[in-house]
Amino acid sequence: MSRAATSRPSFTIRGWHVAAGVTAFFVAVASVDAAFMVMAIRTFPGQVSVTPYEDGLIYNRRIAQLEAQEKLGWQAAAEALPGAVAVEFRDAQGEPVRGLSITGRLERPATEAGRIALAFAEAAPGRYVAKGGILTGAWDLTVDARTPDGRPFTAERRLTWR
């Protein structure tokens, strides 16, 4: 017999070697995950607003306003006219709502540049018109109406001028 055939290899993989390798792999993965988590939290702690409590109060007031507005049962429709915007208000019975004080604004959907403030005047019973100038493309309209006794109503629509 030759000496090479009877000699034992100098290193043999045993069960504890496999266990140590698997454990080292998962420790490395967990360490990298922890490092990424720490970097993410340091760069963005999750706070979107500097006044979250106040923002929550404003949001709750907005929800209460929308619930009160829903009880009124009014319907609002908006129309893009050449150089103007028309809005019609109808009550729960379908009658025109007269005597409203209405302000509004037009904004581009993708940017705040070019915002236009609107002042509406009653042109017919329940129909209010505001001059908007020469407009083209899509605009988001927000209308804030108040009854003579102070009840608010807000409507939002997207209008398109061609």
N, C-alpha and C positions, 0 to 999 in steps of 0.2 A: 504494500500500500504506500501510496505517496503521502507525503506530509501535508500537501494541500487539501487532500480529500478528507482528512481527519481533523483538520483545525476548524475551530469555531469562528464565525465572523466576529469582528471586534465590537459591532453594535447591532442590537436587535430591537425592533420596535415592539414595545410591550403595551399593555392596556393603559397603564398610567400615562404613557407618552401621548396616546390618542386623546385621553381625557384632558391632559394639560394643553394640548394644541387647540381643542375645541373651546375650552375655557378661555384661552388667550385670545382666540378669534372674537368671541362674544364680548370680552372686556374691551378690546380695541374698538369694536362697533359701538358699544355703549359710550365709550369715551369720546369718540368723534360726534355722536349724537348730542351728548351733553355739551360739548364745545359749541356746536352750531346753535343749540338752544340758548346758551348764555349770550352768544353774539346777537341772536335775533331779539332777545328781550332787552339787551342794552341799547340797541339801535331803534327799537320801536316798542315801547312799553304797553301799547294797546290803547292808550288814551288818545282819542280822536279830537276831543274838544277840551279847551282849557276851563270851560264852565259847564261840566256835564249836568250838574244838579239843576242849574237855571235852564239849560236846554230841555231837560226833562219836564220842568214846569211849563215851559212854552208849548211843548208837545202835548201835554195833558190839556192845556187851554184850547189848543187847536182841535183836539178830539171832541171836547165839550162843545165847541162852536159848531163842528160838523154835525153832531147829534142834534143840537137845537135847530140847525138849518134843515136837517132831514124832517123834523117835525113840522116845519112850515109847509112842506110839500110843494115848494116852488120849482119851476122848471126854467132853465136859462138856455138860450140858443144864441150863437154868435155867427156873424156873417162877415166875410171879407169883401168890402166894397172898393172900387177904385179910389185910392187915396183916403179911405176911411174904414172904420170898424163900426158895425151895428150889433147891438145886443138887445134881445127881447126877453122880458121876464113875464111869466104867467104864474098865477097862484094855483092852489090845489084844485080849484074848480075850473081852471083853464082861462080865467079872466086876466086881462093885462094888469100888471102891478104898476101903479102910477106913483109919481112923486118921490122917486128914489134919488138919493144922492150917490152918484157913481164915479169912482176913479178907476183907473186901470193902467196896465203897462204891457208893452210888447217887448219880448226878448227873443233873441235867436236861441234855438234849441241847444246849440253846442257851445255858446260863448255868451258872456255878459256884455260884450262890446256892442254898442249901438242900441242900448236900451232906450225905449221911447215911452214917456209918460203920457197918458191919455186923460182928457177931461170930457166926460159924456154929458150930453144935453138931451132932454126928452124931445124927440121929433114927432112922435105919435103916441097914443096911449100904450104904455108898456114897451115902447121901442126907443132905445137910446143910441145916439150916434156920436162918434168922436172922430175928429180929423187925425189921420196918421201920417200924412205926407205920401211921398212916392215910395211904395213898398213892393218888393219882389221876393219870392221864395217863401219858405216856411218860417212862421213866427209863433211863439207861445204867448197867448193872451191870458192875463190874470185880471179879473174884474172884482172889485170890492164895492158892494152896494150896501146902503143903509136906508132903512125906512125912516120916516119922520120921527118915530118914537125910539129910534136908535138900534133896532134889531139888525144885525149884520148878515150878509149873505155873500159868499165868495164862490166864484166859478172860474174854472180854468179850461181853456180850449186851445187846440192847435189850428191855426188858420194858414192858408196858403194863397199867396197872390201870384198871378201868372203874368 
